[in-house]
Amino acid sequence: MTIRIKRSYEVPDDADGLRILVDRLWPRGISKEQAKIDFWPKGIAPSNELRRWYGHDPEKWTDFKKRYFAELDDQPEQVEELLGYLRKGNVTFVYSSTEQRFNNALALKEYIESQT
């Protein structure tokens, strides 16, 4: 199992494997045909409250991950569903943020890798 991370505005390619949108909101200006999303588990994304609190502030990154991981711990069925897709092969977590170092896709990847 390999988890790749890719912005929704990057061109999809065959190496992406299964493309999973990990945001709660659909990316602006991208059609479903362009995005080529295979699975969109909205419930796996950070809550609106957490997302607004965080605001991609790097100083809040550690606390964001702790809070996000706690939210994920409270959703074992959705996490297990996601793990089921990961067991089938390579996946790409697709996200919209312009922040490339401190975003929910990277946090989710860290969480999922700690679960396997």
Secondary structure, 3 states (H helix, E strand, C coil): CCEEEEECCCCCCHHHCEEEECCCCCCCCCCHHHHCCCECCHHHCCCHHHHHHHCCCHHHHHHHHHHHHHHHHCCHHHHHHHHHHHHCCCEEEEECCCCCCCCHHHHHHHHHHHHC
